[in-house]
Amino acid sequence: KGWHVLGGGFINAMLIAGAAIYSYGAFVTPIEQEFGLTREQANIGIQVLYVSMMVWAVLVGRWLERYSAKYFSIAGGLAFGLGFLMIYFAANPLMILIAILIPISFGFTAAGPFLENALAARWFTQMRGRALGIAAVASSAGGFVMVPIVGKLIEDYGWRQTTLILAVVITALILLI
């Protein structure tokens, strides 16, 4: 059963890391254009994501000692989807930063690579090194898989519609897993 849990966590981490971190750059130019931002201003979001994930990691790590990882995966998937939905409706860059600061960074931490590592350590006493190695690859796989998908979606449907698609599809997949 541990390998099934690791596989589900791998998919979650791949989707979340791919959409939030690796695909961030694909959104920069369209957001610059829509809101009249400089490149520097449009990239503040990735800094906010990294800093807020540091805070969430401490909290989620503490909570994972008490509560089921399954519930964190569900809550994280819902939060992540909510964050992308907030970006879809964002009327200004501040709303995007709030979406990144709270629901997206919490979702990333609660259902993404951080949780994947916790699952690998929790479920495997034997072959723990192999399980942690597989968990570590999930984030990079997200860059390989998600960046071309997100790029094509932005090209075909625009950046806002892409955030809506990501919100629905990633949340649905995480809930199914």
C-alpha positions as CSV (number, residue, x, y, z in Angstrom):
1,K,0.0,0.0,0.0
2,G,2.9,2.4,0.6
3,W,3.8,2.5,-3.1
4,H,0.2,3.5,-3.9
5,V,0.4,6.3,-1.4
6,L,3.7,7.4,-2.8
7,G,2.4,7.3,-6.3
8,G,-0.6,9.5,-5.4
9,G,1.6,11.9,-3.6
10,F,3.9,12.0,-6.6
11,I,1.1,13.0,-8.9
12,N,0.0,15.7,-6.4
13,A,3.5,17.1,-6.0
14,M,4.1,17.0,-9.8
15,L,0.9,18.9,-10.6
16,I,1.3,21.5,-7.8
17,A,5.0,22.2,-8.2
18,G,4.6,22.3,-12.0
19,A,1.7,24.7,-11.9
20,A,2.9,27.0,-9.1
21,I,6.7,27.2,-9.5
22,Y,7.8,25.9,-12.9
23,S,5.0,27.5,-14.8
24,Y,5.1,30.8,-13.0
25,G,7.2,32.4,-15.8
26,A,4.6,31.6,-18.4
27,F,2.2,34.0,-16.7
28,V,4.6,36.9,-16.2
29,T,4.4,38.5,-19.7
30,P,0.6,38.4,-20.0
31,I,0.1,39.7,-16.4
32,E,2.7,42.5,-17.2
33,Q,0.6,43.4,-20.2
34,E,-2.8,43.3,-18.6
35,F,-1.9,45.3,-15.5
36,G,0.9,47.5,-16.9
37,L,3.5,46.1,-14.6
38,T,7.3,46.0,-14.9
39,R,9.1,42.6,-15.1
40,E,10.3,43.1,-11.6
41,Q,6.7,43.8,-10.3
42,A,5.3,40.8,-12.1
43,N,7.9,38.5,-10.5
44,I,7.2,39.6,-6.9
45,G,4.6,36.8,-6.8
46,I,7.3,34.1,-6.9
47,Q,9.1,35.7,-4.0
48,V,5.9,35.9,-2.0
49,L,5.3,32.2,-2.8
50,Y,8.7,31.1,-1.5
51,V,8.6,33.2,1.6
52,S,5.0,32.1,2.5
53,M,5.8,28.5,1.8
54,M,8.6,28.7,4.5
55,V,6.0,29.8,7.0
56,W,3.4,27.3,6.0
57,A,6.0,24.5,6.1
58,V,6.6,25.1,9.8
59,L,2.9,25.1,10.5
60,V,2.0,22.1,8.3
61,G,4.9,20.1,9.5
62,R,3.7,20.6,13.1
63,W,0.1,19.7,12.2
64,L,1.2,16.6,10.2
65,E,2.5,15.1,13.5
66,R,-1.1,15.3,14.8
67,Y,-3.4,14.9,11.9
68,S,-3.8,12.6,8.9
69,A,-1.9,13.4,5.7
70,K,-5.0,12.5,3.8
71,Y,-6.9,15.5,5.2
72,F,-4.0,17.8,4.4
73,S,-3.9,16.6,0.8
74,I,-7.6,17.3,0.5
75,A,-7.4,20.7,2.2
76,G,-4.3,21.6,0.2
77,G,-5.9,20.6,-3.1
78,L,-9.0,22.7,-2.3
79,A,-6.9,25.7,-1.2
80,F,-4.6,25.4,-4.3
81,G,-7.6,25.4,-6.6
82,L,-9.2,28.3,-4.7
83,G,-6.0,30.3,-5.1
84,F,-6.0,29.8,-8.9
85,L,-9.7,30.6,-9.0
86,M,-9.0,33.9,-7.1
87,I,-6.4,34.7,-9.7
88,Y,-8.9,34.1,-12.4
89,F,-11.2,36.7,-10.9
90,A,-8.4,39.1,-9.8
91,A,-9.1,42.7,-10.6
92,N,-5.6,43.9,-9.6
93,P,-2.1,42.6,-8.8
94,L,-2.7,42.8,-5.1
95,M,-5.5,40.2,-5.3
96,I,-3.1,37.9,-7.2
97,L,-0.5,38.3,-4.4
98,I,-3.1,37.5,-1.7
99,A,-4.1,34.4,-3.6
100,I,-0.4,33.4,-3.8
101,L,0.3,34.3,-0.2
102,I,-2.5,32.3,1.4
103,P,-4.3,29.6,-0.5
104,I,-1.7,28.7,-3.1
105,S,1.2,28.6,-0.8
106,F,-0.8,26.7,1.8
107,G,-2.0,24.3,-0.9
108,F,1.5,23.8,-2.2
109,T,2.8,22.9,1.3
110,A,-0.2,20.8,2.4
111,A,-0.7,18.7,-0.8
112,G,2.6,19.1,-2.8
113,P,6.2,18.1,-2.5
114,F,6.4,18.8,1.3
115,L,3.6,16.3,1.9
116,E,5.1,13.9,-0.5
117,N,8.4,13.8,1.5
118,A,6.4,13.3,4.7
119,L,4.5,10.4,3.2
120,A,7.7,8.7,2.0
121,A,9.2,9.0,5.4
122,R,6.0,7.9,7.2
123,W,5.1,4.9,5.0
124,F,8.6,3.4,4.4
125,T,10.9,1.9,6.9
126,Q,12.5,-0.4,4.4
127,M,13.5,1.1,1.1
128,R,13.0,4.6,2.6
129,G,15.9,6.0,0.5
130,R,14.3,4.8,-2.7
131,A,11.0,6.2,-1.7
132,L,12.5,9.6,-0.8
133,G,14.4,9.6,-4.1
134,I,11.1,9.0,-6.0
135,A,9.5,11.8,-3.9
136,A,12.3,14.2,-4.8
137,V,11.8,13.6,-8.5
138,A,8.1,14.6,-8.4
139,S,8.8,18.4,-8.3
140,S,11.1,18.2,-11.3
141,A,8.6,16.0,-13.1
142,G,6.2,18.9,-12.6
143,G,8.4,21.2,-14.6
144,F,8.8,18.7,-17.4
145,V,5.1,17.9,-17.6
146,M,3.3,21.1,-16.6
147,V,5.3,23.9,-18.3
148,P,4.5,22.8,-21.9
149,I,0.8,22.2,-21.0
150,V,0.5,25.5,-19.3
151,G,2.2,27.3,-22.1
152,K,-0.1,25.7,-24.7
153,L,-3.2,26.6,-22.6
154,I,-2.1,30.2,-22.3
155,E,-1.5,30.3,-26.0
156,D,-4.8,28.8,-26.9
157,Y,-7.1,30.2,-24.1
158,G,-5.3,33.2,-22.5
159,W,-3.8,33.4,-19.0
160,R,-7.0,33.9,-17.1
161,Q,-8.8,30.9,-18.6
162,T,-5.7,28.8,-18.0
163,T,-5.8,29.6,-14.3
164,L,-9.5,28.5,-14.2
165,I,-8.6,25.3,-16.0
166,L,-5.7,24.6,-13.6
167,A,-7.9,25.3,-10.6
168,V,-10.6,22.8,-11.7
169,V,-8.4,20.1,-13.1
170,I,-5.7,20.0,-10.4
171,T,-8.2,20.2,-7.6
172,A,-10.3,17.4,-9.2
173,L,-7.3,15.2,-9.6
174,I,-6.0,15.7,-6.1
175,L,-9.5,14.9,-4.7
176,L,-9.7,11.8,-6.8
177,I,-6.3,10.6,-5.7
